[in-house]
Amino acid sequence: MGLGDKISNKAQEAAGKVKEKVGDATDNERLQAEGAKAQAAAKVKQAGEHLKDAAKDVTGR
């Protein structure tokens, strides 16, 4: 996983956490859901990058 991808994924995850917390504080269910969705998307991207890294380790490419 490239450094840029890691930073982007972590930024998306952090933004999702912020949205979710703001939604919790303001009782805004839509914002809570958007935050949870952003966090999930970031985690899926991270998992995909980890799989690519593992494949590179196995194949040596």
C-alpha positions as CSV (number, residue, x, y, z in Angstrom):
1,M,0.0,0.0,0.0
2,G,1.4,3.3,-1.0
3,L,1.8,6.1,1.5
4,G,-0.6,8.3,-0.4
5,D,-3.3,5.6,-0.2
6,K,-2.7,5.1,3.5
7,I,-3.1,8.8,4.2
8,S,-6.2,9.1,2.0
9,N,-7.9,6.1,3.7
10,K,-7.0,7.3,7.2
11,A,-8.3,10.8,6.3
12,Q,-11.6,9.4,5.0
13,E,-11.9,7.2,8.1
14,A,-11.2,10.2,10.4
15,A,-13.7,12.4,8.5
16,G,-16.3,9.7,9.0
17,K,-15.6,9.5,12.7
18,V,-16.0,13.3,13.0
19,K,-19.3,13.3,11.0
20,E,-20.6,10.5,13.2
21,K,-19.7,12.2,16.4
22,V,-21.2,15.5,15.2
23,G,-24.3,13.6,14.3
24,D,-24.4,12.0,17.7
25,A,-24.0,15.4,19.4
26,T,-26.7,17.1,17.3
27,D,-29.0,14.1,17.2
28,N,-28.8,14.1,13.4
29,E,-29.3,10.5,12.2
30,R,-28.4,11.3,8.6
31,L,-25.0,12.7,9.6
32,Q,-24.5,9.7,11.8
33,A,-25.2,7.3,8.9
34,E,-23.0,9.3,6.5
35,G,-20.1,9.1,9.0
36,A,-20.6,5.4,9.5
37,K,-20.7,4.9,5.7
38,A,-17.5,6.8,5.2
39,Q,-15.7,4.8,7.9
40,A,-16.9,1.5,6.4
41,A,-15.7,2.6,2.9
42,A,-12.3,3.5,4.2
43,K,-12.0,0.2,5.9
44,V,-12.9,-1.7,2.8
45,K,-10.3,0.2,0.8
46,Q,-7.7,-0.5,3.5
47,A,-8.6,-4.2,3.4
48,G,-8.2,-4.2,-0.4
49,E,-4.8,-2.6,-0.2
50,H,-3.7,-5.1,2.4
51,L,-4.7,-7.9,0.1
52,K,-2.7,-6.4,-2.8
53,D,0.3,-6.1,-0.5
54,A,-0.1,-9.7,0.6
55,A,-0.3,-10.9,-3.0
56,K,2.9,-8.9,-3.8
57,D,4.6,-10.6,-0.8
58,V,3.6,-14.0,-2.0
59,T,4.4,-13.5,-5.7
60,G,7.5,-11.4,-5.1
61,R,6.3,-8.8,-7.6
